Amino acid sequence: MEQPKNKTSNRAEIPFLAPIPILLIFVSLALNQTIYCNEIKRIKLPAPKYKGKVSVEEAIYLRRSVRKYKDLPLSIEQVGQLLWSAGGVTIDGVTGPTRAYPSAGALYPIKIYSVVNNVIGLEKGVYFYIYDRHELQLVRRGDFVKELSEAAHGQWMISEAPVNIIFVGLYNRVITRYGERGKQRYLCMDVGHAGENLHLQCISLGLGTVVIGAFDDTGVSKVLGLPRDETPLCIMPVGVPAK
């Protein structure tokens, strides 16, 4: 979709994680609030591959929703490939580096988070994908798949998957430029493009996924530690298909 050049920077918006004073920690505990990772830990992901063994046509033909996964870990290489396909940097375009999916006005009003459960090379926790550096930033340490599953009304595939990839929408970014049309159409189109990319990449890697939209927004936002102006759009658990 061709649109005028966007004046807003499209570089990844990295959550600010400053050191937390001891006093703030005690205050947070007293208020029963979540303590987030107070160190900036970033993990450089392996470079993505641009050629695979499965054609686009075959991936489209084989695409299906997969809800049951084997009890097997994923590798950090697989996770990096999945995140790149969902929203990483590709060729240089008119407005700068193009990303893996098209976006109205090149606004890219979507952030990508991962809840890691069983990935070789990554500790359990919540991670933010820094697309222009192809890195992960640790947001929260710990096992959060049960809490994420409960926020999604107990859907079991979330707790069984080695990783859950969550797309988060930045509605203000599209509303500022396109008004309600941007909110009701353009952002929805963006997440659809990104989600299908992830689906097809799963097929190429011999993995499976399903798109989940039934969840409590507040519960998922709490797991990810989102600010009020960011909205979870869908959850995509990924794993090795059980059948």
C-alpha positions in Angstrom: 0.0 0.0 0.0 1.7 3.1 -1.2 1.5 6.1 1.2 3.4 9.4 1.6 6.7 9.1 3.4 6.2 8.8 7.1 7.9 11.5 9.2 7.8 9.3 12.3 10.9 7.2 13.0 10.2 3.5 12.5 13.1 2.3 14.6 12.2 -0.3 17.3 10.8 1.3 20.4 12.8 -0.3 23.2 11.2 -0.5 26.6 13.2 1.7 29.0 14.5 -0.4 31.9 16.4 1.9 34.3 17.9 0.5 37.6 15.3 0.4 40.3 16.2 1.9 43.7 15.8 -0.3 46.7 13.1 1.9 48.1 11.0 1.5 45.0 11.3 -2.2 45.2 9.8 -2.2 48.8 7.1 0.2 47.7 6.2 -2.0 44.8 6.1 -5.1 47.0 3.8 -3.3 49.4 1.5 -2.4 46.6 1.6 -6.0 45.2 2.9 -4.7 41.9 5.1 -6.7 39.5 8.9 -6.1 39.7 10.3 -6.2 36.2 13.9 -7.0 35.2 16.0 -4.1 36.4 18.9 -4.8 34.1 19.0 -4.4 30.3 19.8 -7.8 29.0 19.8 -8.1 25.2 20.5 -11.2 23.3 21.7 -11.1 19.7 19.7 -13.5 17.6 21.4 -15.7 14.9 21.1 -14.1 11.4 17.9 -15.2 9.6 18.0 -17.3 6.5 16.5 -16.0 3.3 16.2 -19.3 1.5 14.4 -22.5 2.7 13.6 -25.9 1.5 9.8 -25.3 1.2 8.3 -23.2 -1.6 5.8 -20.5 -0.9 3.2 -22.5 -2.8 3.8 -25.6 -0.7 3.8 -23.6 2.6 0.4 -22.1 1.7 -1.0 -25.5 0.8 0.3 -27.1 4.0 -0.7 -24.3 6.3 -3.2 -25.3 9.1 -3.9 -24.5 12.7 -1.9 -26.7 15.1 -3.0 -26.9 18.8 -1.0 -29.9 20.1 2.8 -29.9 20.4 5.4 -32.4 21.3 7.3 -31.9 24.5 10.4 -30.7 22.7 12.3 -27.5 22.9 12.9 -25.0 20.1 16.3 -23.6 19.3 17.3 -19.9 19.5 17.9 -20.1 15.7 14.3 -21.2 15.1 12.9 -18.4 17.4 15.1 -15.8 15.6 13.8 -17.0 12.2 10.2 -16.9 13.4 10.5 -13.3 14.8 12.3 -12.1 11.7 9.5 -13.5 9.5 6.9 -11.8 11.6 8.4 -8.3 11.5 12.1 -8.2 10.9 14.1 -6.1 8.5 14.3 -7.1 4.8 15.4 -5.1 1.7 15.9 -1.3 1.6 12.8 0.5 0.4 11.8 4.0 -0.5 11.4 5.0 3.2 14.4 3.1 4.5 14.7 -0.6 5.5 11.5 -2.4 4.7 10.1 -4.9 7.1 8.8 -8.4 6.5 5.1 -7.3 6.1 3.5 -4.3 4.4 2.2 -1.4 6.5 0.0 1.6 5.7 2.2 4.7 5.5 5.2 2.5 6.7 4.0 3.2 10.3 4.4 -0.4 11.5 2.1 0.1 14.6 2.9 -3.4 16.0 5.3 -4.6 18.6 6.3 -8.2 19.0 6.8 -10.0 22.3 7.7 -13.6 23.1 6.9 -15.6 26.2 9.6 -18.2 26.3 8.9 -21.5 28.0 11.4 -24.1 26.5 13.9 -22.7 24.1 17.6 -23.8 24.0 19.8 -20.7 24.5 17.1 -18.6 26.2 16.0 -18.5 29.8 12.3 -18.5 30.6 10.7 -15.1 30.6 9.1 -12.3 28.6 11.1 -10.8 25.8 10.7 -7.8 23.4 11.8 -8.2 19.8 14.1 -5.3 18.7 13.5 -5.7 15.0 16.1 -3.3 13.6 18.9 -5.0 15.6 17.4 -8.5 15.4 17.8 -8.8 19.2 15.7 -9.9 22.1 15.4 -7.7 25.2 14.5 -9.5 28.5 11.6 -7.8 30.1 10.6 -10.2 32.9 12.4 -13.3 34.2 10.4 -16.4 35.1 7.8 -18.9 34.0 4.7 -17.0 32.7 3.0 -19.5 30.4 0.5 -20.6 33.1 -0.4 -17.0 33.7 -0.7 -16.3 30.0 -2.8 -19.4 29.5 -5.2 -18.3 32.3 -5.5 -14.9 30.7 -6.6 -16.7 27.5 -9.4 -18.6 29.3 -7.3 -21.6 30.0 -6.4 -22.5 26.4 -4.0 -25.4 26.9 -1.9 -24.9 23.8 -0.3 -21.8 25.3 1.1 -23.6 28.3 2.3 -26.5 26.2 4.1 -24.5 23.5 7.9 -23.8 23.9 7.3 -20.2 22.9 4.3 -17.9 22.5 4.6 -14.9 20.1 2.3 -12.0 20.9 1.5 -9.1 18.6 0.8 -5.8 20.3 -0.9 -2.8 18.7 -0.1 0.8 18.9 -3.4 2.4 18.1 -2.4 6.0 18.7 0.2 5.7 16.0 -2.3 5.0 13.3 -5.1 7.2 14.7 -2.9 10.2 14.7 -2.4 9.9 11.0 -5.4 8.1 9.7 -8.1 8.6 12.3 -10.7 5.8 12.9 -10.0 4.2 9.5 -6.4 3.5 10.7 -7.7 2.0 13.9 -10.5 -0.1 12.3 -8.7 -1.2 9.1 -5.0 -0.5 8.7 -3.8 -1.9 12.0 -5.9 -5.0 11.6 -4.5 -5.5 8.1 -0.9 -5.2 9.5 -1.4 -7.8 12.2 -3.0 -10.1 9.6 0.0 -9.8 7.3 2.5 -10.4 10.1 0.5 -13.4 11.5 0.3 -15.1 8.1 4.1 -14.6 7.6 4.6 -16.4 11.0 2.2 -19.1 10.0 4.1 -19.8 6.7 7.5 -19.7 8.3 6.3 -22.3 10.8 5.4 -24.6 8.0 8.9 -24.0 6.4 10.6 -25.0 9.7 8.4 -28.0 10.3 6.6 -26.3 13.2 3.0 -25.5 14.0 1.0 -22.6 15.3 -2.5 -21.3 15.8 -3.8 -17.7 16.1 -5.5 -17.0 19.4 -7.7 -13.9 19.8 -9.8 -15.0 22.8 -8.2 -13.6 25.9 -8.5 -11.0 28.6 -6.6 -7.9 27.4 -5.8 -6.8 30.9 -4.5 -10.2 31.9 -2.2 -10.5 28.8 -1.0 -6.9 29.3 -0.1 -7.7 32.8 2.0 -10.7 31.8 3.9 -8.6 29.2 4.1 -5.5 31.3 2.5 -3.3 28.7 1.8 0.4 29.2 -1.8 1.6 28.8 -1.4 2.8 25.3 -0.5 -0.7 24.0 -3.0 -3.4 23.3 -2.4 -7.1 22.8 -3.9 -8.2 19.5 -3.2 -12.0 19.2 -1.2 -14.8 20.7 0.5 -17.4 18.5 1.9 -20.4 20.4 4.6 -22.3 18.4 5.9 -25.8 18.7 6.7 -29.1 17.0 3.3 -30.6 15.9 2.3 -33.6 17.9 0.8 -35.3 14.9 
